[in-house]
Amino acid sequence: MPAAARPTSVAVLDDYHGLAASYLRDVDTTKLDITVYRDTILPSPGGAAERLIDRLHRHEVLVTMRERTPINRELIDALPNLKVILTTGLRNLGIDVEYAKGKGIVVAGTPNAPVP
């Protein structure tokens, strides 16, 4: 008997207002393992980059709620499982879109403001 497929690991970033739960209430969690992070870890001298990498290394999908966490080349290179970056809006200046796409990572955004 084949082993059951493990759920896709999803990280929702920067949900400091706690809004993700209302958007995710109808999501099938048998296929997605969703972790919501309400705080922000910014890469800076003194280990924050390592803390951010430690937090996100297992995730395959990053969902950005804001432009707070920069998803730059260094972070992209440190996340071997990353396959998809989703953002609210069509533009997010915190994401190095071209670099991510060049690494085969899908980057997508919403055309309008999300409605719960």
C-alpha positions in Angstrom: 0.0 0.0 0.0 1.5 3.4 -1.0 2.3 5.9 1.7 -0.1 8.8 2.0 1.2 12.0 0.4 2.3 14.5 3.0 0.5 17.9 3.0 2.2 20.8 1.3 3.8 23.1 3.9 2.6 26.7 3.7 3.8 29.7 5.7 1.6 32.8 6.0 3.9 35.7 6.8 3.4 38.9 8.7 -0.2 38.4 9.7 0.1 40.9 12.6 -3.7 41.7 12.4 -4.7 38.0 12.6 -6.7 38.1 9.4 -5.4 34.8 7.9 -7.8 32.6 9.8 -10.9 34.2 8.2 -9.4 33.7 4.7 -8.3 30.1 5.4 -11.4 28.8 7.2 -12.6 26.8 4.2 -9.2 25.4 3.2 -8.8 21.6 3.0 -6.1 21.1 5.7 -5.7 17.5 4.7 -3.7 18.7 1.7 -2.0 21.8 3.3 -0.1 22.1 6.5 -0.5 25.9 7.2 1.5 27.8 9.7 0.6 31.5 10.3 3.3 33.8 11.6 2.0 36.9 13.2 5.4 38.5 13.9 8.0 39.6 11.5 11.7 38.6 11.5 13.7 41.0 9.5 17.2 40.0 8.2 19.7 42.2 9.9 23.1 41.9 11.6 23.1 39.7 14.7 21.4 36.5 13.6 18.0 37.6 12.4 18.7 36.1 8.9 19.4 32.8 10.5 16.3 32.9 12.6 14.2 33.7 9.5 15.8 30.8 7.5 15.2 28.5 10.5 11.6 29.5 10.5 11.0 29.1 6.8 13.3 26.3 5.6 10.7 23.5 5.6 8.0 25.4 3.8 7.2 24.9 0.1 4.8 27.9 -0.2 5.2 31.4 1.3 2.1 33.7 1.5 3.0 37.3 2.2 0.3 39.4 3.9 2.5 42.5 3.7 5.8 43.8 2.3 7.5 43.4 5.7 9.6 40.2 5.2 12.0 40.7 2.4 12.2 37.6 0.2 15.6 38.4 -1.3 18.2 36.3 -3.1 19.9 35.2 0.2 16.6 34.0 1.6 15.5 32.3 -1.6 18.9 30.5 -1.9 18.5 29.3 1.7 15.1 27.7 1.3 15.6 24.5 -0.7 11.9 23.4 -0.5 10.5 26.7 -1.8 8.3 26.3 -4.9 5.7 29.1 -4.7 5.5 32.7 -3.4 2.0 34.2 -3.2 1.4 37.8 -2.3 -1.6 40.0 -1.7 -1.7 42.4 -4.6 0.0 42.3 -8.0 3.2 43.9 -6.8 5.3 43.3 -3.7 8.6 45.3 -3.6 9.9 42.9 -0.9 10.1 40.0 -3.3 13.0 39.6 -5.7 10.5 38.3 -8.4 13.0 37.9 -11.2 15.5 36.0 -9.1 12.8 33.7 -7.7 11.4 33.0 -11.2 14.9 32.3 -12.5 15.2 29.6 -9.8 12.0 28.0 -11.0 9.8 29.4 -8.2 6.3 30.5 -9.1 5.4 34.0 -8.0 1.8 35.1 -8.1 -0.4 37.8 -6.6 -4.1 38.7 -6.3 -5.5 41.3 -8.8 -7.8 42.9 -6.3 -8.1 43.3 -2.5 -9.1 39.9 -0.9 -12.5 39.6 0.5 -13.1 37.1 3.3 
